[in-house]
Amino acid sequence: MGIEVLDEEKAGDRLRKLTVRAGGVSADEMAIHVLLPRDWSPRTTWPLLTLHHGGLDDSSSWIRHTDVERLSRNDDVLIVMPDGGRFGGYADWRSGPQWQTFHVHQVHAVMRDRYNAGDRRAVAGVSGGGYGALQGAAANPGTFRYAAALSGPCTIRSAISSITLLAATGIAGRVNPFAMWGVPFVHDRHWRAADPLHLAAGLRGTGLYVSCGMTGRPGPLDPAAPWSAANLAEPLVRSTIRPFLRRLRALGIPVTTHLYRDGTHSWPYWRRELHRVWPSLMESLR
């Protein structure tokens, strides 16, 4: 079951908003935001960059919170920003939506048919979308030339990450969390199939960028604001990065990292990291 495009809105000079329905993930209408190259033409095949949002967000977040439109204005790259669900929106569930199939295969098919996207592809994401970038690339070796995870969990099978993800999916996502990957250890086959660390060998040949704050404390890009529970997300992500990097080293797979000291789990830091990784993303697509 593929994607049905219901409407296309011209939301800006280069920005398009597609309203779609994809029965494989949701019965509700969803949005896919697209940034066209400045000189887009249907006679040209365009490289494709996919940008994934985090939990409790949507496909418009990259436009609202970053300057990706300005940043990409001189790059001959097609950029797609698909919806990913409130939570758990990047893996194929054990019982439920098939998000990885949607993001990796079906969205690409729509971009190919509608905007002439080619097979040169890169992916980046923030928070849960960063996990989605790594997981989608690792589960589909050779599909993406580059994958960047900005404050994204790099493994889901450690005790702290599995408990946190299950709780967040159940509370914030308002769905049965065990429908996603099943019960830890009992259904470990499903957890392994969605775990970037377990799938890391599939990242061979893909350029990688991983960034995260080390402490979660407010840093130079944070306004003067009281501490919040969201700050705990960065130390949690950090705890998943170390075993992932050890696994990559054991496999001989190179990765670029930026593990900065202070900074919260928030868009000001992800915007900065997008600028840091942008030249590598663009180089991989040339």
N, C-alpha and C positions, 0 to 999 in steps of 0.2 A: 504494500500500500504506500503510494507516494504522497507528494504534496500537491494540493489543489490551491492555485492562486486565485483568490477571490477579488482582489482589488490592488491597484498600483497607484500610489499617490506621489506626486512630485512635491517633496517636502523642502526642497532647496535647489540651488543651481546644479549640484551634483548628487544631492541626497534623494533617495527614493525609499518609500515605505510600502512594503508588500503586506497585505493582509492575507493570511493563508490558513488552510485547515489541513492537518496531518493526522489522520486517524490512528497512526501507529504510536502517537504520543499523547494526544488529547482530543477530546470532542469539541473543545472550545476553539474559537478563532485565536490565532497568534500573529505576531508581527515579525517581519524580517526587515531590518534596515540595511540599505545598500548605499555605499559611496562609489560613484562611477569615476573612472579616470577623467581628467579634465578634457581630454580629446577623445572620449569614448566613441567608438565606431563599431557597428556590427560586422565590419569586414576584417576586424583584427581579433586575434585570440589573446585574452588578457590573463596574466597570472592572478591568483586569488589568495587574499589574506582573510582568514576567519578570525573574528574577535569574539571571545566568550565572556559574558558577564558573570557576576557572582550570585550567591543565593539572595532571595528576597529582592531581586532587581529584575530588569528586563532589557530588551535589545536596544532601547534608546539610551542606556546609561553611558555608553562610550561617547555619544554625541553631547550629552548633558554635562559630563564630568571631565572630559578631556578636549584637547584641541586637535583631535585626529583629523578633522576636516582640513584644517590649515596645514597640519604636519604632512599630509599626504598630497598636497595640491600639485606638487611637481613630479610625483611618482606615477608611472604608468601601471598602476595596480588597481584591481577591482577589490573592494573591501566589503565583506558581508558580516553583519552582526545579527545573528538569529536569536530568538527567544530560547531560553533553556529551562523553563519551569521554575517554580519557587524554590525547590530544593531537590537534590538528587538528579539533576537534569542532564547528566552527561554520560551515563552508562546505560547499557541495555539491561533493564531490570529483569530479575528472575521471574517475576510475575507482575506485568504491567507495561508501562511505556518503554519503547525502544529508542532511547535518546541518542545513543551513539550512532545507530543506523541513520537516524534523522539528520544529525549534524554532519557526519562524515560523508555520507553517500547521497541522501535525498536533497539536502540543501545545495550540494555541489551540482546535482543534476539540474535543479532549477536555475542556478547561476549559469550553467553551461547553455541551457536551452534559451534562456531569456536575455543574457548579457554576454554570451560567448566566452565564458570562463574556460581556461585551459587546465592542463594537468600540473602546472607549476603551482604548488600550494604551500602556504605556511599558516601557522595557527598560534594564537596567543590568548591568554585569559587571565583574569584576576580572581583571587580567592577560589571558590569552587570551580570557576571557569578555568583557572590555571590548572587545577586537577584535570578538568576536561581536556585541556590542550595536551597534557602529557599522556593521559589515558587513551585518547583517540589516536594519537600518533603511535604509541607503543603497540596498540592492538591492531594497527593497520600499517605494518612496516612498509616504508618506501612511499607512503602516500603524501607525507609532508616533508618538505625540505628543511623546515625549521619549526621548533616548538618552544614557546616561552611561557613560563609559569610565574606570575607575579603574586606572591603570597598565596600560592596554591599548594594544598596538601599533596605530598609526593608518595605517600603510602596510606592505605586505608585499613591495614590489617594489624597495626599495633594496638595495644589495649586502649590507650587513651584516645587515639584517633577513631577507632571503631565505635566506642561508647559515645563520643562527642557527635559523630556523624549520625548515628542512630537517633540520639536525642534531638538533634537539630532537625532532622527530617520529620520526626514525629510531631514535634511541637511547632516549629515554624512552618514546615511544609504541610502540616495537617493531613498526613497520609500515614498508612501503616508502614513503618520503617523496615520491617522484615520482608516486605514485598520486594524491596530493592535488591538486596543480595542474600537474603535469608538470615539465619541465625549464625553468628560468628562461630567458627570451628565446626559446627554441625554441617553447614553448607559451604565449607571452605572453598570448594571448587568454583563457586560463583564469586566469592570474594577475590580469589586469585585472578579470575578472568577480568576483574575491574580494577586491579591494583597496579599502578605504574611501576612500583618496585619489582613486583613479580614479573611484569612484562618488559622489564628494562632492556632485554636483549633486542627487542623489536625497535629500539631507538637507534640502533647502529646505522650510521650514515645520515642521521638527522641532526642538524645543528640544534643545540640546546642552550637555553638561558633560564636560570632559576634565581629569583631574588626574594628577600624576606627581611623584616626587621628582627633583630635578635632578642630584644627585651620587651617590646610592646609598649614601652613607656612613650609618652608624648615626645616628639622630636622637633626638628627645626621647621617642619611644614605644618605643625599642629597649632591651631589658635589656642589661646589661654582658655582651657575648658577643663572641667573636672574629669577625673579618671572614670572610665566606664568598663563594663564587663566585656565589651567588644575588644578591649585591648588584649584580652587573653587569647585572641585568635592568632596573633603573631607568634607567641611562644609555642602554641600548639603546632602551627605550621613548621616552625623551626625544628621541632622534635621529629618531624617526618622527613626533613631534608637530609639530615646527617646519614641515616641508613641508606637513603636513595643515592647519595653521592658516593658512599662506600661501594654500593653495588655497581655503579657506573665505572668507578676506578677498577674494580675487579674484572669488569668486562672490557676494559680498555676503551671506553666510550668517552670522548671529551665533552666537557660542559663548561659554559661560562657562568659564573656566579657573582652576585652582588649581595652579600649578607651584611647589611648595614646595622649599626648598633641600635639606635632609638628610632621610633616611628610607629604609628598606630596602623591598624588594619583598615586603611581608608584610601580614598581616591587621590588625595594630593600626592601620596607616595607612588601610587600606581601610574599616575600621569608622568611623574619624573622617570619611573622605570620604563615606561613606553618610549620616552625620548632616548633613553640609554640603549635600548635594544633595537630601536627603529632601523639604524643603518644595517645591522645584521639581518633583520627581516627582509629589508629591501634587497640586499646583496644576494640573499639566498634565492630570490625570485627572478633575478636577471638572467 
